[in-house]
Amino acid sequence: MRIDKALIHLKEKNLKADNEYVFGVMYQKNDELKDDLFSLIKITYEKDDDGDWWVAHLTQGYLTSSYGEQFMAGGENINELLDDLHTELGRYDFDFANEEIDKLLKINYKVYQLDEDITDLMTEYALYALFPDLPSALVSDNKIPSEEDIAKFKNKAKEKINIINKSLQP
């Protein structure tokens, strides 16, 4: 489902279970670093005495790297949410913010059953939580991953992300 439908779904279902999360996932090539930047966006909904409130938590990072960025935004409706997210992203680069918002509007969002909130995990652990059938070499404590292990994990993760973003109904 697209972001607008995800917001409606959250409001209608009012996901209260501790293990249900709505995420959108994407990746993009970073030509400068010659690597893929993975982005996970979690959307949550709350209703209180003041009305509806949606929150978007965007986490971006690279595989096997502790480098990552997090952005958080909120609003009473989709326009306020996107405006706030645009403001947060625009603190670094206005053009980057425009591109990111455009991409977040085009990807699909899905409800995931997870043991924990994965927004603070390293990228490979977060992806593995969403897609537990990914190769486990990157999340294993028993082995240092090889370049081949990293490539297999990355390719399989990108394949899964492509399927989600193409196969779900808009």
N, C-alpha and C positions, 0 to 999 in steps of 0.2 A: 504494500500500500504506500502511496505517496505521503508526504509529510502532513498535508491537510487532512487526509483520511486517518492517518495515525493519531492526530490530535483528537479527532472525533471519536475514534475507537477508544482512546484512553478515557475520554470523558464518559462515554456510554458504559464501558466495562468497569471503569474506575478501578483499575488493577490494584488490588490491595495485598495480594499474596506477596510475601517477601521475596519469592523467587521468580517473579515475572517482570520482565523488563522489555521495553521497546527500543530497539536499536536500528540504525541505518549504518551501513559499512561501505566504504569505498577506498580506492587506492589511486595514486597518480604517480607518474614517473617524475622524479626530480633529476633533471638533466645535469644540474650543477654537481650533485653528489653521486650521480649515476646509480641511484637506488630508488626504491618505491616507498612513498610515504603512505602509510595506512591511516585512515581516519575512521573513528567510531563515534557516532553521535547517539546519545541516550536521551530520550524524551520522557519526561514525567509530568503528571497532572496532579494538582491538589485543588480542593475546594474548601474555602473557609468562609467566615462571616463577611469578608470583603468581596467574595466572588471566586471566579475561576482563575487559576494561575498555572501556566505551563513553563517548564524549565527545560532547556537544552544544554547538555553537557558534552562538548566536543573534545575528544582526545585524539591527538595525532602523534605518530612516532614511526620509527624504523625498526626492522627486525634486528635482534641482538644488540640493540643500542639502548642505553639508558636515557638518551636524549628524547624528549617529547614535549609537547605543549598541550595545555588544557585551556579551554575557554568555556565560560558559563554565561548563560543569558536567560532571561525570563520575560514573560509578558502575559497579559490578560487574554490575548488572542494571537492568531498566527502572525499577523502583521507586526504587532508589538514584539513578539518573540524574535522574528527575523530582523527587525530593526535593531533590537538590543544585541543580537548575535553579530550583526554587521558592525555595530559600534565596537564591540569587543575585538573582532577580527581586524577592524580598521585601525586599531591602535598601532599596529605594526606596519601595515601596508594597505592603502585603500583599494588598489587594484586587486590585491590578493583577496580582500574581503568580498569584493564583487564576484570574483570567480568562485570562491568557496560557497557563497550563498546560492549561486546559480547551480552548482553541483549538488548541494544538499536538497534542493528542490526537485532534482531529477532522479535521485536514487530511491530505492524502496526501503521501507521500514517493516520490521517484523517483530512479533512477540517471541521472546526467548525465555525458556525455563532455565534458570541458572542457580547455582548454589550460592553465589555471592555477586555483589555489584563489581563489575570488572573494570570500571572506569579508571581506577588507579593502578592497574596492572601494567607491566611492560607489554608492548605490542604483541609479541608472540604468545604470551600467556592469555591475553584478552581474546585473540583470534582463536586460540585453541579451545577456550571456554565456549565460544560461539559455535565452533566447528570441531567437535571432539574427534572426528575421524581424520584430522590432519596428521601428518607424520609427527611422532612425539619426540624426535631427537632434539628439538630446540627447547623443549620444556622438561627434559629429563635431567635429573641431578647426577645421573651416573655417567654421563658422557659429554665431552666438549663437542659441539656440532661442527662438522666439516663444511666446507663451501658447498659441497654437493647436498648435504642435509639442508642447509639454508635455502638453496635453490629449489629443492623439492618442496619444502614447506611453503615458500613464497609462491611458487607456481600453482600449487594445490589451493592455497588461500585465495589467490587471484581468480582461479577457476570458480570457486564457490561464490565469491563476491559477484562475479559476472552472471552466474546463474540466478542469484537472488535479484539482482538489479534488472535482469531481462525477463525473468519468468513470472514474477508476481504481477497481479493485476494493478494497473495504475490508479 
